[in-house]
Amino acid sequence: MAHPEGLSFVSVVGEGDDLVAEEIAEHPFGKPNLTGRRWPLADVRLLAPILPPKIIGVGRNYAAHAEELGNALPDNPL
């Protein structure tokens, strides 16, 4: 979640118009340990609840690799 002070993993609790985001201290998957910091849901932006497991490079974006394969370089990165 994005909040005025940065990014955090949160648990959303409450009902109706009283929803709040409670900050989770550590890894978000498992039993949450809350920090005590909370924000009204209207004051934050929810993001995808994932941790990226890896970074993927596309070979066609690398000139030498594209040349090896006989491919033209793309006009824009893929």
C-alpha positions as CSV (number, residue, x, y, z in Angstrom):
1,M,0.0,0.0,0.0
2,A,1.2,3.5,-0.7
3,H,0.7,6.0,2.1
4,P,1.9,9.6,2.8
5,E,5.2,8.2,4.4
6,G,6.0,5.5,1.8
7,L,5.1,1.9,1.1
8,S,3.9,-0.8,3.6
9,F,2.2,-4.1,3.7
10,V,-1.2,-3.8,5.5
11,S,-4.2,-5.6,6.7
12,V,-7.5,-3.8,5.9
13,V,-10.0,-4.0,8.7
14,G,-13.3,-2.4,9.6
15,E,-16.7,-2.2,7.9
16,G,-18.4,0.2,5.5
17,D,-17.0,3.7,5.6
18,D,-14.8,2.8,8.6
19,L,-12.2,0.8,6.8
20,V,-8.6,1.3,7.9
21,A,-5.3,0.0,6.7
22,E,-3.1,-1.4,9.6
23,E,0.6,-1.7,8.9
24,I,2.2,-5.2,9.0
25,A,5.7,-5.2,10.5
26,E,7.3,-7.9,8.3
27,H,6.5,-10.3,5.5
28,P,2.8,-10.1,4.6
29,F,2.2,-13.9,4.1
30,G,1.7,-15.6,7.4
31,K,0.5,-14.4,10.8
32,P,0.7,-10.6,10.7
33,N,2.6,-8.6,13.4
34,L,1.1,-5.2,13.4
35,T,3.2,-2.0,14.0
36,G,0.3,0.0,15.4
37,R,0.4,2.5,12.5
38,R,-3.0,2.9,10.8
39,W,-4.5,5.0,8.0
40,P,-8.0,5.6,6.8
41,L,-8.5,3.7,3.6
42,A,-9.4,6.9,1.9
43,D,-5.9,8.3,2.5
44,V,-4.0,5.5,1.0
45,R,-3.6,3.7,-2.4
46,L,-3.8,-0.1,-2.4
47,L,-1.2,-1.9,-4.5
48,A,-0.8,-5.5,-5.7
49,P,0.1,-7.7,-2.6
50,I,3.1,-9.4,-4.1
51,L,6.8,-9.7,-3.6
52,P,8.6,-9.9,-7.0
53,P,10.4,-13.3,-7.0
54,K,12.7,-12.4,-9.9
55,I,13.5,-9.9,-12.6
56,I,13.1,-11.0,-16.2
57,G,15.3,-9.5,-19.0
58,V,14.1,-9.6,-22.6
59,G,16.9,-10.7,-24.9
60,R,15.7,-8.6,-27.8
61,N,16.4,-5.5,-25.8
62,Y,20.2,-6.3,-25.9
63,A,21.9,-5.4,-29.1
64,A,24.4,-8.2,-29.1
65,H,21.7,-10.9,-28.4
66,A,19.4,-9.5,-31.1
67,E,22.3,-9.6,-33.5
68,E,23.1,-13.2,-32.6
69,L,19.6,-14.2,-33.5
70,G,19.4,-12.1,-36.6
71,N,16.7,-9.9,-35.1
72,A,16.3,-6.2,-35.6
73,L,16.4,-4.1,-32.4
74,P,12.9,-2.9,-31.5
75,D,12.2,0.8,-31.8
76,N,10.9,0.8,-28.2
77,P,12.0,-1.5,-25.4
78,L,9.8,-4.6,-25.0
